[in-house]
Amino acid sequence: MMIQTTRRKLMGCALATGLAFGLPFTGAAQAQQTMKLASATINDVQHEWQKEFQKEIESRVGDALNVEIYPASQLGAIPRMSEGVLLGTIEAFTTPTSFVTNVDPRFQAFDVPGLFMDADEVDAVIHDDEFRDYMETLFLDKGVRIIGAIFNSPTQILSREPVTTLDGFKGLKVRTFASPLQMEPMSAIGVNPTPLALSEVTPQLQAGGIDGMLAGIPILTAFKFYDTAKHVTNINMNQIVSVTLVNEAWFQSQSDEVKAAIIEAGRAAEKTVFSWGVANVERAEKAWLENGGEVHMLPEDQQAQLQETFVNVANEVIADQPDVVAVKDRIVAKLEEVRAR
């Protein structure tokens, strides 16, 4: 298995005896805590954040917390990992916000089309100290805490055949995230949205079960989708934000030193990784082209029409969800501050 770990030590006989007789965890037992950190992807900005987080933890608390990284869906498909972090069977899970809207609809606020114009705006908002404090504890009522927030990439559309006009989207069966803010805008332009696990996409593309997928180009390149479908259309639907969620009950069971280290390590890693993630989008597009893939743009007027449709549909989707609108408004307020500087 592709497990990366800060340090491994076997628990001693004293701990085994304590477990056998139901004695409380203290001292050495506390020092052997393990944090499983899962994701569906590999060799992307999510994976890079996890590796940086692991280093930051080790530099702060040594082997008091043993961080194990499980990329590429090693701990199950995305719904299973999402359930795992809620139940505490997986301590932490890194994912785009779109994949955890079933955990809490308020995650939709980060996926609204047209909200963030580029990576710098994502960075300026989610790494603003005041907003970051708000974001970290926003979902505690669902039993999860955000310990990492990173710019991932713009959302593009992969297709087996080139799409260079709005009419080209009509009738396509496209894998989307299981989020209304991806599914409804796609439906509005004539696409048949089809949520699927990432591991199912290539077989479905090869068999003709789907015609394409929504994703950031780093994922398309990392998983070599150019061997199956060579066309990407730059729709710039939204800027994907990825978060790392930790099970709050597990987090609270840690010592004060470890809890502080987790918070500090998460924030340090996300700031370190931002520039890596921006550069990775450029590297991924270059690699896509070098491996025979093609990148297309819609005519300027049609791109503007596409963006207008996305924004209008998104506003309709969340209009009757005041909790989602409240988070979106908080983001917009911070964006207005950023743009006024």
C-alpha positions as CSV (number, residue, x, y, z in Angstrom):
1,M,0.0,0.0,0.0
2,M,1.1,3.6,-0.6
3,I,1.3,4.6,3.0
4,Q,3.4,7.5,4.0
5,T,4.1,7.9,7.7
6,T,5.9,10.2,10.0
7,R,7.3,7.5,12.2
8,R,6.1,4.0,13.3
9,K,6.6,2.4,16.7
10,L,5.0,-0.7,18.1
11,M,3.0,-0.2,21.3
12,G,4.6,-1.8,24.3
13,C,3.3,-4.5,26.6
14,A,2.1,-1.9,29.1
15,L,-0.4,-0.6,26.6
16,A,-1.5,-4.1,25.6
17,T,-2.1,-4.8,29.3
18,G,-4.0,-1.5,29.7
19,L,-6.3,-2.3,26.8
20,A,-6.9,-5.8,28.1
21,F,-8.1,-4.4,31.5
22,G,-9.8,-1.3,30.1
23,L,-7.3,1.1,31.7
24,P,-7.4,4.7,30.4
25,F,-5.1,5.9,27.6
26,T,-2.3,8.0,29.2
27,G,1.3,8.7,28.7
28,A,2.8,6.4,26.1
29,A,-0.6,5.4,24.8
30,Q,-1.4,9.1,24.0
31,A,1.9,9.3,22.1
32,Q,0.9,6.6,19.7
33,Q,-2.1,8.3,18.1
34,T,-2.6,7.7,14.4
35,M,-4.3,10.0,11.9
36,K,-5.4,8.4,8.6
37,L,-5.5,11.1,5.9
38,A,-7.5,10.0,2.8
39,S,-8.2,11.4,-0.6
40,A,-9.5,10.2,-4.0
41,T,-6.6,11.8,-6.0
42,I,-2.8,11.5,-6.2
43,N,0.0,13.7,-7.4
44,D,-2.1,16.8,-7.3
45,V,-2.5,19.8,-5.0
46,Q,-4.6,17.7,-2.5
47,H,-1.9,15.1,-2.2
48,E,0.8,17.8,-2.0
49,W,-1.1,19.5,0.9
50,Q,-1.2,16.2,2.7
51,K,2.5,15.6,2.3
52,E,3.3,19.2,3.6
53,F,0.9,18.7,6.5
54,Q,2.6,15.5,7.4
55,K,6.0,17.3,7.5
56,E,4.6,20.2,9.5
57,I,3.1,17.8,12.1
58,E,6.4,15.9,12.5
59,S,8.3,19.2,13.0
60,R,5.9,20.2,15.8
61,V,5.1,17.1,17.8
62,G,7.4,14.3,16.5
63,D,5.8,10.9,16.9
64,A,3.0,12.1,19.2
65,L,0.9,12.0,16.1
66,N,1.5,9.4,13.4
67,V,0.1,10.8,10.1
68,E,-0.6,8.1,7.4
69,I,-1.5,9.3,3.9
70,Y,-3.9,7.2,1.7
71,P,-4.3,8.8,-1.7
72,A,-6.0,7.5,-4.9
73,S,-9.1,6.1,-3.1
74,Q,-7.2,3.5,-1.1
75,L,-9.7,3.8,1.7
76,G,-12.8,3.6,-0.6
77,A,-14.8,5.6,-3.0
78,I,-15.6,9.2,-2.1
79,P,-18.9,8.5,-0.5
80,R,-17.3,5.9,1.8
81,M,-14.5,8.3,2.8
82,S,-17.0,11.0,3.5
83,E,-19.0,8.6,5.7
84,G,-15.7,7.5,7.3
85,V,-14.7,10.9,8.5
86,L,-18.3,11.5,9.9
87,L,-18.2,8.2,11.7
88,G,-14.6,8.5,12.8
89,T,-13.3,5.4,11.1
90,I,-11.2,7.8,9.0
91,E,-9.7,10.6,10.9
92,A,-9.4,13.1,8.0
93,F,-10.4,13.4,4.4
94,T,-9.3,15.9,1.7
95,T,-11.8,16.6,-1.1
96,P,-13.3,19.3,-3.2
97,T,-16.2,20.9,-1.4
98,S,-18.6,19.6,-4.1
99,F,-18.2,16.1,-2.8
100,V,-19.4,16.8,0.7
101,T,-22.5,18.8,0.0
102,N,-24.4,15.7,1.3
103,V,-22.6,16.2,4.7
104,D,-23.8,19.8,4.8
105,P,-25.5,21.9,2.0
106,R,-23.5,24.9,3.1
107,F,-20.5,23.5,1.3
108,Q,-22.3,24.6,-1.9
109,A,-21.4,28.2,-1.2
110,F,-17.8,27.6,-2.3
111,D,-18.9,26.1,-5.6
112,V,-21.1,29.0,-6.9
113,P,-20.2,29.7,-10.5
114,G,-18.7,33.1,-11.1
115,L,-18.0,33.7,-7.4
116,F,-14.2,33.5,-7.5
117,M,-12.7,34.9,-10.7
118,D,-9.2,33.3,-10.3
119,A,-6.9,31.5,-8.0
120,D,-5.7,34.7,-6.4
121,E,-9.2,35.6,-5.2
122,V,-9.6,32.1,-3.7
123,D,-6.3,32.6,-1.9
124,A,-7.2,36.0,-0.6
125,V,-10.5,34.9,0.8
126,I,-9.9,31.4,2.3
127,H,-6.6,32.4,3.8
128,D,-7.7,35.7,5.2
129,D,-7.3,35.2,9.0
130,E,-10.8,36.3,9.9
131,F,-12.5,34.2,7.2
132,R,-10.3,31.2,7.9
133,D,-11.3,31.2,11.6
134,Y,-15.0,31.3,10.5
135,M,-14.5,28.6,7.9
136,E,-12.7,26.2,10.3
137,T,-15.5,25.9,12.7
138,L,-18.4,26.4,10.3
139,F,-19.3,22.7,10.2
140,L,-18.7,21.6,13.8
141,D,-22.5,21.0,14.2
142,K,-22.0,18.1,11.7
143,G,-19.1,16.7,13.6
144,V,-16.3,17.9,11.3
145,R,-13.7,20.6,11.5
146,I,-11.8,22.1,8.5
147,I,-8.1,21.9,9.0
148,G,-7.0,22.7,5.5
149,A,-8.4,24.8,2.6
150,I,-6.7,25.1,-0.7
151,F,-7.2,26.4,-4.3
152,N,-7.5,23.3,-6.5
153,S,-8.1,24.4,-10.1
154,P,-10.8,25.8,-12.5
155,T,-13.5,23.4,-13.5
156,Q,-13.3,22.3,-17.1
157,I,-15.1,19.7,-19.2
158,L,-13.4,16.7,-20.8
159,S,-15.1,15.1,-23.8
160,R,-14.4,12.3,-26.2
161,E,-15.3,14.6,-29.1
162,P,-14.4,18.3,-29.4
163,V,-16.9,20.8,-28.0
164,T,-16.3,24.3,-29.5
165,T,-19.8,25.8,-29.4
166,L,-22.7,25.9,-26.9
167,D,-24.7,23.5,-29.1
168,G,-21.9,21.0,-28.8
169,F,-22.9,20.3,-25.1
170,K,-26.4,19.3,-25.9
171,G,-27.1,15.6,-25.3
172,L,-23.8,14.8,-23.8
173,K,-23.8,12.5,-20.8
174,V,-21.2,14.0,-18.4
175,R,-19.8,12.9,-15.1
176,T,-20.3,15.6,-12.5
177,F,-19.7,16.0,-8.8
178,A,-22.8,15.0,-6.8
179,S,-23.7,18.7,-6.2
180,P,-26.7,20.6,-7.5
181,L,-24.4,23.5,-8.4
182,Q,-22.7,21.2,-10.9
183,M,-25.7,19.2,-12.0
184,E,-28.3,22.0,-12.5
185,P,-26.0,24.3,-14.6
186,M,-25.1,21.4,-16.7
187,S,-28.7,20.5,-17.3
188,A,-29.4,24.1,-18.3
189,I,-27.0,23.8,-21.2
190,G,-28.4,20.5,-22.4
191,V,-26.0,18.1,-20.7
192,N,-27.2,14.9,-18.9
193,P,-25.3,15.2,-15.6
194,T,-24.2,11.8,-14.2
195,P,-22.5,11.6,-10.8
196,L,-19.9,8.8,-10.7
197,A,-17.0,7.7,-8.5
198,L,-13.7,8.8,-10.1
199,S,-12.6,5.2,-10.3
200,E,-15.6,4.5,-12.6
201,V,-15.0,7.3,-15.1
202,T,-12.4,5.7,-17.4
203,P,-14.3,2.4,-17.8
204,Q,-17.5,4.3,-18.6
205,L,-15.7,6.6,-21.1
206,Q,-14.1,3.5,-22.8
207,A,-17.5,1.8,-22.9
208,G,-19.4,4.8,-24.1
209,G,-21.5,4.9,-21.0
210,I,-20.6,8.6,-20.6
211,D,-19.3,11.2,-23.0
212,G,-17.1,13.3,-20.7
213,M,-16.6,14.6,-17.2
214,L,-16.2,17.9,-15.2
215,A,-12.9,18.2,-13.5
216,G,-9.8,20.3,-13.1
217,I,-7.1,19.6,-15.7
218,P,-4.6,18.5,-13.0
219,I,-6.8,15.5,-12.3
220,L,-7.3,14.8,-16.0
221,T,-3.5,14.8,-16.6
222,A,-2.6,12.9,-13.4
223,F,-4.9,10.1,-14.3
224,K,-3.9,10.1,-18.0
225,F,-7.4,10.7,-19.3
226,Y,-5.8,11.8,-22.6
227,D,-5.5,8.0,-23.4
228,T,-9.3,7.8,-23.3
229,A,-10.7,11.2,-24.2
230,K,-8.5,13.9,-25.7
231,H,-10.6,17.0,-25.6
232,V,-10.9,19.7,-22.9
233,T,-13.1,22.8,-23.2
234,N,-12.1,25.7,-20.9
235,I,-15.6,26.6,-19.6
236,N,-14.2,28.0,-16.3
237,M,-17.4,27.1,-14.5
238,N,-16.0,27.8,-11.1
239,Q,-12.7,27.7,-9.1
240,I,-12.6,24.4,-7.2
241,V,-11.8,24.7,-3.5
242,S,-10.6,21.6,-1.7
243,V,-10.8,21.2,2.1
244,T,-9.5,18.7,4.6
245,L,-12.1,17.6,7.2
246,V,-11.2,16.1,10.5
247,N,-13.6,14.2,12.7
248,E,-14.2,16.6,15.6
249,A,-14.7,13.9,18.3
250,W,-11.3,12.5,17.4
251,F,-9.7,15.9,17.3
252,Q,-11.1,16.8,20.7
253,S,-9.7,13.5,22.1
254,Q,-6.1,14.7,21.4
255,S,-3.8,16.6,23.8
256,D,-3.8,20.3,23.7
257,E,-0.4,20.2,22.1
258,V,-1.5,17.9,19.3
259,K,-4.7,19.9,18.7
260,A,-2.7,23.1,18.4
261,A,-0.2,21.4,16.1
262,I,-3.0,20.1,13.8
263,I,-4.4,23.6,13.4
264,E,-1.0,25.2,12.8
265,A,0.2,22.5,10.5
266,G,-2.9,22.7,8.3
267,R,-2.6,26.5,7.9
268,A,1.1,26.4,7.2
269,A,0.7,23.6,4.6
270,E,-2.1,25.4,2.7
271,K,-0.1,28.6,2.4
272,T,3.0,26.7,1.3
273,V,1.0,24.7,-1.3
274,F,-0.9,27.6,-2.9
275,S,1.8,28.6,-5.4
276,W,2.5,24.9,-6.1
277,G,-1.2,24.4,-7.0
278,V,-1.3,27.4,-9.3
279,A,1.9,26.2,-11.1
280,N,0.5,22.7,-11.2
281,V,-2.5,23.9,-13.3
282,E,-0.1,25.3,-15.8
283,R,2.1,22.2,-15.7
284,A,-1.0,19.9,-16.2
285,E,-2.2,21.8,-19.2
286,K,1.2,21.7,-20.8
287,A,1.5,17.9,-20.1
288,W,-2.0,17.5,-21.5
289,L,-1.0,19.0,-24.8
290,E,2.3,17.2,-24.9
291,N,0.5,13.9,-24.6
292,G,-1.8,14.5,-27.6
293,G,-4.7,16.2,-25.8
294,E,-6.4,19.3,-27.1
295,V,-7.8,22.3,-25.3
296,H,-10.7,24.3,-26.8
297,M,-12.3,27.7,-26.1
298,L,-15.9,28.8,-26.9
299,P,-16.3,31.9,-29.0
300,E,-16.2,34.9,-26.7
301,D,-19.9,35.8,-26.9
302,Q,-20.9,32.2,-26.2
303,Q,-18.5,32.0,-23.3
304,A,-20.2,35.1,-21.8
305,Q,-23.6,33.5,-22.4
306,L,-22.4,30.3,-20.7
307,Q,-21.2,32.2,-17.7
308,E,-24.5,34.1,-17.4
309,T,-26.5,30.9,-17.5
310,F,-24.3,29.3,-14.9
311,V,-24.7,32.2,-12.5
312,N,-28.4,32.5,-13.0
313,V,-29.0,28.8,-12.4
314,A,-26.8,28.7,-9.4
315,N,-28.7,31.6,-7.8
316,E,-31.9,29.8,-8.4
317,V,-30.5,26.5,-6.8
318,I,-29.6,28.2,-3.5
319,A,-32.4,30.8,-3.4
320,D,-34.5,28.8,-0.9
321,Q,-31.5,27.7,1.2
322,P,-30.8,30.7,3.6
323,D,-27.9,28.9,5.3
324,V,-26.1,28.5,2.0
325,V,-26.8,32.0,1.0
326,A,-25.5,33.3,4.3
327,V,-22.1,31.6,3.7
328,K,-22.0,32.8,0.1
329,D,-22.8,36.4,1.3
330,R,-19.9,36.1,3.8
331,I,-17.6,35.1,0.9
332,V,-18.9,37.9,-1.3
333,A,-18.3,40.5,1.5
334,K,-14.7,39.3,1.9
335,L,-14.3,39.4,-1.9
336,E,-15.5,43.0,-2.0
337,E,-12.9,43.9,0.7
338,V,-10.2,42.2,-1.4
339,R,-11.2,43.9,-4.6
340,A,-11.3,47.3,-3.0
341,R,-7.7,47.1,-1.8
